């Protein structure tokens, strides 16, 4: 089932959690709402679920207006960050809850409920915990039960609020790929909230990057990572280096290096910032032509397949360190150590004119 | 052998290092025991001793005497009205405070605490000032032939007022700690309001609720000050147990006074026993709740 939100706005006192947000979630996709805390992503999820009410705007399920529908009627499965399992019930009863509270005429018979619950517990691979209580389970187990409980009512959409946020790194990774596989099997339209960019990029079909109550960019993980639409997305998704630049009639000067910038043909003497990913910087021992910056190696981290270098520009005012990532092979070729002089050149970059304040 | 004994000695040493010297420990324990003996155990034993001094016949005669029976009946009636009222109010107030955000919330919490900070005699007087013959509503009530002061109604009102905080105060921190997520989960799963309350909220607060109710009941039956002001001490009609004890004592009828007092003392003991039982149940779910949140 597809979800559409139109022009949602929501204020908490003087804090604007959502500012005119519109978004479409395609049927069967796994969508990530990614953003720092306070960006409005959880509020958006809760408004979609019906747990919060927006001040303005609409929520549509499968093209039908659900704005005034109660949570109860929206048939959404909601998974909370802190699981919210019913502490006074066994795991079995937790999962059975959604079926047991149904009105008598649509409630399945006991035997059917039992069968369905055990099916779900098997799906999350925790059938053997049916008679335990939530407090006897580990965090990862609880979150899987929370998911089974949400699935029990056969929801049309699955909404997950920072589902792995409270778990340790290892369990988080396991559950992440498990959720991906589960989604591939079930194809239920799912939206999950996260502040972890790695999680969003790894699991989701599409990523929605949010900031200060607005959507900054929507795209596949590749799109948002490779072609960030704004400085914010650049900085939020992975490491990035900033270079002071100048734009003038389709030419740009990145820290003094002249390059082509055809998309800024109209620019007249414009100050700008160039965003360059650490792996998009070329490093050489000798200057290849004049278009290179002199820098000195201040730090080398050579653990793993990627070698991270920290450089300081030599003849620039800007003394912020530059992060560079090169392959191990390239590192062996260059044989760099701390204190060496190198010449660097951005291979790929994006220019954003300074915002006029 | 060494490997197994070593950690034990190490542990013993560590605990000793962090403990006060023996004489400090023993004098603190001794002081506490002496204080308790002097101010609690001795009076309690004395109540039963005085009550039974003239034999069980006198004791039971004092209890089944019509005025005493009437006092017992009245006390039970008042508690039977006041406790359920406060049960409903306490749950509602705690629910509102713990699960919703609204203006004036702090004021409401302060108001709930008011009966704790106001002297019971003053709260009784407030009712006399409102409902008494010379009070604000006095003439109107007299016109309609409704009697509040010097009647059972007034006693109930005063008791309700004095016992308001017990249940609400017990539930508010408990419900605040539990948050609203479980209720939200229940509603999202399709539960209606009553199902959410009866299957999720109520089971989570049941021990706290019972604990508050026990304390509330004890206070409702034992309240003296507020009730004394509004009751008018009419024998066989508006006398509760504590008031009856006072009257008997003032009439130098010590054996009977102590006999009736022993009933209240028994109530206290039963309350304590129940309270201890509930407390041991309450701490377990609380621990679980903490674990549940921190994990």
Interface residues (C-beta under 8 A of the other chain):
Chain A: X49 X50 X51 X71 X72 X76 X77 X78 X80 X82 X84 X85 X86 X87 X88 X89 X97 X98 X101 X102 X133 X134 X135 X138 X139 X142 X146 X149 X150 X152 X153 X166
Chain B: X181 X182 X184 X185 X186 X187 X188 X189 X190 X191 X192 X195 X199 X200 X203 X204 X285 X288 X289 X291 X292 X293 X295
